[in-house]
Amino acid sequence: MSTLFKNANSPFWRARFFDHDGKRVSRTTGTKSKREARRVAAGFEAAENASRNGAGRLSATYEKVLQRVVRDAEASKLKLADTETCVREIHKIADPEFKEFALGEFWEQWITEQETHVTASTVNGYPDAVRWCE
């Protein structure tokens, strides 16, 4: 687990952790928020653990998408629509056969799949539950 600290001459939190070679490393999180610094530090550690465990680098395609998102986030330009686009791109990279569903389509398919697992009265109640959620 990372240790978070601030240098006297900086408003930004720093994370101290062990790298993949076992050396103690200190890196700036680039944030003034301690909560955000914890999240960034966890990312640093996850990357080091992946490196230590032999997990290779991200594919160039993933890396390109993630770099764009990080750049926009750092510039405070990341909007919800951009995030949704990023998630769609990652899904397409991970599974080219990935199909997006509208929520209604998803529920229809799910209810149909449940018919073999539950009683008819339960299946008949699902549409009411779905309408209540909308």
C-alpha positions in Angstrom: 0.0 0.0 0.0 1.2 3.5 -0.9 2.1 6.1 1.6 0.8 9.5 0.8 2.6 12.7 1.8 3.1 16.3 0.8 6.4 18.1 0.4 6.6 21.4 2.2 7.0 23.4 -1.0 4.2 21.7 -3.0 0.4 21.7 -2.8 0.3 18.3 -4.5 0.2 14.9 -2.8 3.0 12.4 -3.5 2.8 8.6 -3.3 5.6 6.4 -2.1 5.5 2.8 -3.0 7.8 -0.1 -4.1 8.4 -0.6 -7.8 8.6 -3.9 -9.7 12.3 -4.2 -8.8 11.6 -3.7 -5.1 13.0 -0.2 -5.0 11.1 2.5 -3.0 9.8 5.1 -5.4 8.2 8.5 -4.8 5.9 10.0 -7.5 3.6 13.0 -7.6 0.0 12.3 -8.0 -0.6 15.7 -9.5 -3.6 16.4 -7.3 -4.4 18.5 -4.3 -7.2 16.1 -3.2 -6.1 13.4 -0.8 -9.0 11.1 -2.0 -8.0 11.6 -5.6 -4.3 11.0 -4.7 -5.3 7.6 -3.1 -6.9 6.6 -6.4 -3.9 7.7 -8.5 -1.5 6.0 -6.1 -3.5 2.8 -6.4 -3.1 3.1 -10.1 0.7 3.4 -9.7 0.8 0.3 -7.5 -1.5 -1.7 -9.9 0.8 -0.9 -12.8 3.9 -1.9 -10.8 2.2 -5.1 -9.6 1.3 -6.0 -13.2 4.9 -5.4 -14.2 6.1 -7.4 -11.3 3.8 -10.3 -12.2 4.9 -10.4 -15.8 1.7 -8.9 -17.2 2.9 -7.0 -20.3 2.1 -3.5 -21.4 -1.3 -2.6 -22.6 -1.8 -3.1 -26.3 -1.0 0.0 -28.3 -4.7 0.4 -29.1 -5.7 0.4 -25.5 -2.9 2.7 -24.6 -3.9 5.2 -27.2 -7.5 5.3 -26.0 -6.4 5.6 -22.3 -3.8 8.3 -23.1 -6.5 10.4 -24.8 -8.8 10.1 -21.8 -6.1 10.9 -19.3 -5.0 13.9 -21.3 -8.6 15.2 -21.5 -9.1 14.6 -17.8 -6.0 16.4 -16.8 -7.1 19.4 -18.9 -10.5 19.2 -17.3 -12.0 18.6 -20.7 -13.4 15.1 -20.1 -17.2 15.1 -20.5 -19.6 12.3 -19.9 -20.1 11.7 -23.6 -16.3 11.4 -24.0 -16.2 8.8 -21.2 -19.0 6.8 -22.8 -17.2 6.9 -26.2 -14.0 5.6 -24.4 -15.9 2.7 -22.8 -17.5 1.8 -26.2 -14.0 1.8 -27.8 -12.6 -0.4 -25.1 -15.5 -2.8 -25.5 -14.9 -3.0 -29.2 -11.2 -3.6 -28.7 -11.8 -6.3 -26.1 -14.6 -8.0 -27.9 -15.2 -7.0 -31.5 -18.5 -9.0 -31.3 -19.8 -6.8 -28.4 -23.3 -5.7 -29.0 -24.8 -2.6 -27.4 -28.3 -3.0 -26.1 -30.9 -0.4 -25.3 -32.1 -1.0 -21.7 -35.5 -2.2 -22.9 -33.9 -4.8 -25.2 -31.7 -6.0 -22.4 -34.6 -6.5 -20.1 -36.6 -8.3 -22.7 -33.8 -10.7 -23.4 -33.1 -11.2 -19.7 -36.7 -12.0 -18.9 -36.9 -14.5 -21.7 -33.7 -16.2 -20.4 -35.2 -16.4 -16.9 -38.3 -18.3 -18.0 -36.6 -21.6 -17.7 -35.3 -20.8 -14.2 -38.2 -19.4 -12.3 -42.0 -19.9 -12.0 -44.5 -18.3 -14.4 -45.8 -15.9 -11.8 -42.3 -14.6 -11.2 -41.7 -14.1 -14.9 -45.1 -12.3 -15.2 -44.0 -9.9 -12.4 -40.7 -8.9 -14.0 -42.2 -6.4 -16.6 -43.9 -4.6 -13.7 -40.6 -4.4 -11.9 -38.9 -3.1 -15.0 -41.5 -0.4 -15.5 -41.1 0.6 -11.9 -37.3 1.1 -12.5 -37.8 3.3 -15.6 
